[in-house]
Amino acid sequence: MKTKTLVLTMFLIVFSTVAFAQKSKEIEKESLKAIKVFKNEYPGLNKFFNTAYGYVVFPHIGKGGIGIGGAGGKGTVFKGGIPVALAKMFQVTIGVQAGGQKYAEIIFLQNKKAFDRFTGSKYEFAAQVSAVALKEGVSKDAKYSDGLLVFTRAIGGLMYEASIGGQKFKVIFY
């Protein structure tokens, strides 16, 4: 009986590890595609890709709500341009809001301290952290705040929003 339980447990561990690796590779591919789109549409971002200690790319974040809203997505953490971890983002908002939208997000991590803080545990953006919504170009005045710089790119949908809430992140290293 103990042998069967041990074999079953080992099988489940191996199966879940393989499934995690496959899903992580899919998200990594989508993140690399998103990076190409960001760089092609907004060449001014290249300076941040070239100088940041690390960055996190969420290729698809879905967001929606009526009164109470939520958002979520999975992405890839890069260090020195190399994928090193899977990231998950969750957000709950409350306020006047209606609709749904899909967007991509990149979080540039200026230095090792910012990278370690973001990846070290469950990280949370306060409500006052703002993202630069990319439209025609990257502002030459875009600056890091507390070691972080966030850019978003709308993919689709329509959402009216005057709400408050923060983003929470979880990082799982490969």
N, C-alpha and C positions, 0 to 999 in steps of 0.2 A: 504493500500500500504506500509506504514512504517513497519507494522508487517511482511509482506512477505519479505521485504528487510532485516529486522533484523533476521528473521528465516534463510534465505538463507546465510547471512553473518556468523551466528553462525555455520551453517552446514559446510560451507567451512573451517572455523577455526578448527573445530573438526576433519574434514576429513584430512586436511593437517597435523595436529598434530599427528594423528594416523599413517598416511603414513610416516612421519618423524621418528616416534618411531620405526616402523617396519624396515625401511631401516637402521636406526642406529643400531638396534639389529643384522641385517645381517652383517654389516660391523664389528661390535664388535666380532661376532663369527669368521669371517675371520681373524681378528687381533689376536685373541687368538690362532688360528691354526698357524698363522705365528710365534708367540712367541715360540710355541712348536718346530717348525722346526728350528728356530734360535738357541734355547737352545740345541736341540739334535745334530745339525750339528756343532755348535760352542760353546762348554761348557764354554769357557773362557768368554763368554758374561754374564754368571750368576753373576759375581761380579758387573757388571753394573746394572743389574736388581735388585740386592739386595741392592745397595747403592744409586742409583739415587733417587732424590726427586720425579721425574716423568719421563714418557717417552711417545713418540708418535710412533704408529706402523701403517705403511702403507703397508698392505698385498700385494697390486698389484698397481704398478705405470706403466702406459703405456707411452712410449716415442717414438717419431719418427720425421723424418725430412729429407728434402733435401734442404740444404742451410739455410732455416729458419726451426726451429724445435719447438716442444712443448712436454710437458709432463703433466700428471695430475693423481690424485688418491685421494681416500678417506681413512681415517684411524680413529683410536681411540686414544684419549688422556687418559693416566692412571696416577693416583696420588696415591702413596702408594700401587700400584698393583691393584687399583680399577678403572674401566672405569668411566670417568667423563664427556667426551665431544667427539663430532665428529670433525674431522679435515679434511680440504680439502687442497690439494697442487696443485699449478699451476706453470708451468715453460715455459718460452719462451727463445729460444736460437737463436743466429745468428753466422754463421761461416761455416767452412767446415764440413759438416755432411751428412750422408746418411744412411738410414736403419731404423730399429725399434727394440725396445727391451721392455721387461717387467722385472721389478725388485721389490723387497720388500725393505723397508727402515725403520730403527728404529732411532729415535732421542732421545738420553738420555739427560735429563734436570737435571743438577747436584744439583741444590739447588732451594729454593723458589724464589729467585730473577730471575733465568733463567726461571722457570716455569711461573711466573707471566708475564714476558716479552713476552714469547712465546704465552701465552693464552690471554693476556690482550687486544690485538687488532690484526689487520691484521699484521702479522709478515713476514719479508722477509730476506732470506739469501743473503748476498752479493755474488758476483761472486767468491770471493776468499775462501769462506767456502768450505772445502773439506770433502768428505766422505771416510771412509775406506771401500774399496771393499773387502768383505770377500771371501777368497779362501780356504786356508787350515786350518787356525786357526786365533784366535784373537790375535793381537799383544799385548804383555804384556806392551809395551810402549805406547799404545793408551792413549791419554790424552784429557781432555776437553779443548775446546777453547771458551773462553767467556761464560762458563757454559753449552756449548753444545758439544755433541759427536755424530757423525752420522755414521751409518753402513749401507751398502747396500748389498743385496744378489741377484745375477742375477737369473732370472727365465727362460728366454728364449729370443731368437732373436739375431740379430747381428747388431751392429751399429758402424760405424766409425765416430769419432767426435773429432774435434778440434774447439770448439765453446766457447762462453761466454754467460752467462745468470745466473740469480738468481732464486731461488725458492721462491714463495709467499705462505703464509699459512693463512687460515681462520679457527677459532675455534668457534664451537657452543656448548655451555654447555647444558647438558640434563636438 
